[in-house]
Amino acid sequence: MQGVRRLRRSELPVATVELARFLIGKTLVHERSRRTLSGRIVETEAYVVGDAAAHSFRGLTASNRSLFLEYGHAYVYFTYGNHFMLNISSEREGVGAGILFRALEPLEGIKTMKRHRGTDRVLDLTRGPGRLAAALGITKKLDGLDLCADGPLWLGTAVRETGSIGMSVRIGITREAHRELRFYERGNLFVSGPKKLSP
């Protein structure tokens, strides 16, 4: 992608909350055989060590092992019977924690994203974690990939200056729902959730 380079792991904060904030404004890229799909990260949610809402809370399992990889690896899971969700591991190897990618501002491959999502409404392509994964063609096959290494799915630098970053409680959870661990770019139309949570 022109003007964007891969982020090195050494550039990422080695702490879940700091990384969740750092990722706002950066670029997520999925290089497919025929088309590159990309977007600006405009919303994230942190799931920290010891967090009862986190998939890593009960320890390492076969299904959540990617959350325990060194920070910067993809963790993809299937939920509600029809949605994939993309996360990134966020602590040292062996420590389970991660960050959910909640929304992107589409940059490249919008026509393909529209086909994946079955809609021509650009605003609805990547606004929300399930939509985001569907638009970018994220599946379980990408689980465990290193987002800081050569590969089809990677993190890139920002394409422009990031706006003011807001913070709120997380969306759609019941455990530890009071914790302000959601981050978003203020004023960005692609941020998901109720408007009252994104002033």
Secondary structure, DSSP 8 states (H G I E B T S, - for coil): -TT--B--GGGS-SSHHHHHHHTTT-EEEEE-SS-EEEEEEEEEEEE-TT-TTSTTTT---TTTGGGGSSTTBEEEEEETTTEEEEEEE-SSTT---EEEEEEEEEEE-HHHHHHHHT---GGGSSBSHHHHHHHHT--GGGTT-BTTSSSSEEEE--SS----EEEE--SS--TTTT---EEEETT-TT--S-GGG--
